[in-house]
Amino acid sequence: MPGNGPVYLDNHATTRVDPDVVESMIPWFTDNYGNAGSGTHAMGTEARDAVEAARKRVAHAVGATPREIVFTSGATESINLAMVGAVSRQSMKHCVVPETEHAAVLDVADQLERQGLSVCRLPVATKESKAPGALDLDRLDEMVSSGPALVSVMFANNEIGLVHPISDIADIVHAHGALLHVDCAQAIGNCSLDVTALGADLASFSAHKCHGPKGVGALYVRRQQRAVRIDPQVFGGGQERGIRSGTLNVPGIVGMGRACELAGKTLGVATSHMASLRTTLWNRLLEYIPDIRLNGPPIDSDVRLPNNLNILIPGIDGATLLAELSRTGVAASSGSACSSEQPRPSHVLRALGLSEEEARQSIRFGVSRMTTLEEIESAAERLKVAVQSLGHV
Ligand SMILES: Cc1ncc(COP(=O)(O)O)c(C=O)c1O
């Protein structure tokens, strides 16, 4: 029973590390701290074997082969390596990104633009449409038709939970001989994922979004059928087949492997549990705050991540409400963790056509497979009290 205890509902920002994952990592700090690149002694070769076992687990979780997985420090690094590395290796002149991508993609596109690349930012369907946030695939088709291009599209949006039709997007991109990078940071553990079947050329992953440790991630680089070549961005010891140099984070990689394995084993039960909690939270809030509005796709739509809820309460400032919720022990947020220190309203909600004021009145909840029904009921009660205390009638 949470009583007045903390309720963590910011699982798009990061998730609790599964105790089983922590346990799998500990021996790689304590008993065997060998360098996976040291081939002259058992501690080194055991560390290397542990990395290769983790690589198999990550590959299995995302529908890749182990040779297609490159370990990195997280999705941000994977995205930078994918985008900058592909553009540089293939001498591309053109890049297409939807307006609702994460800053980890948009800022790379801005940087590539400063270096002379032409960047097209694809607008999305507005809140009035049946599928708010959906990409206009005809516009995408036009945008990729003007020469060798890199297209980067997220698997699922971290603010409104919208899941994009990646395999349709891949068909369009490939018909023009362009390359597709998919930011899968929000996917593992929330959706079934097969990057090969989806037709991704490059895909980025993060361990801490699926109950793994922070500071570790992976990049999928397609090697089957048409192999993709990218230029490395970090140079040094030639680890990860020279694509990403630097001593491997063995405990982190082992933890990511275990987190991916657990995500696969629990997927079916976890997604229905999360969807049920998320929908219960929405129904309670609807009961308590009748003028509340939902941002993004319909609540039980199959194109909404099962753990996502993004709401707008007219007349209530989101930052003030979040501070009040935090005072009562409920953790939620207004959008991307990376930008929550900046007071700017969400670019995702603005792209959906919300006014600046509406975007500022919006907050995001993310449940996880570890969230309980009691926590949801308690958080909904605390939200009701917080909203009343802010003068909402
Ligand atoms: C969609 C998306 N892409 C990229 C990232 C960056 O991931 P990381 O924290 O692993 O660098 C995040 C994290 O918030 C995200 O939600």
The ligand as a MOL file (V3000), in Angstrom:
LIG
                    3D

  0  0  0     0  0            999 V3000
M  V30 BEGIN CTAB
M  V30 COUNTS 16 16 0 0 0
M  V30 BEGIN ATOM
M  V30 1 C 12.7840 8.8140 -27.7860 0
M  V30 2 C 14.0860 9.0000 -27.0820 0
M  V30 3 N 15.2330 9.0530 -27.7980 0
M  V30 4 C 16.4280 9.1920 -27.2090 0
M  V30 5 C 16.5540 9.3190 -25.8420 0
M  V30 6 C 17.9200 9.4580 -25.2270 0
M  V30 7 O 18.2530 8.2570 -24.5640 0
M  V30 8 P 19.5140 8.1160 -23.5710 0
M  V30 9 O 19.0500 8.6900 -22.2650 0
M  V30 10 O 19.7890 6.6520 -23.4990 0
M  V30 11 O 20.6340 8.8730 -24.1710 0
M  V30 12 C 15.3950 9.2990 -25.0570 0
M  V30 13 C 15.4820 9.5170 -23.6050 0
M  V30 14 O 14.7280 10.2790 -23.0260 0
M  V30 15 C 14.1270 9.1210 -25.6870 0
M  V30 16 O 13.0020 9.0800 -24.9800 0
M  V30 END ATOM
M  V30 BEGIN BOND
M  V30 1 1 1 2
M  V30 2 1 2 3
M  V30 3 2 2 15
M  V30 4 2 3 4
M  V30 5 1 4 5
M  V30 6 1 5 6
M  V30 7 2 5 12
M  V30 8 1 6 7
M  V30 9 1 7 8
M  V30 10 2 8 9
M  V30 11 1 8 10
M  V30 12 1 8 11
M  V30 13 1 12 13
M  V30 14 1 12 15
M  V30 15 2 13 14
M  V30 16 1 15 16
M  V30 END BOND
M  V30 END CTAB
M  END
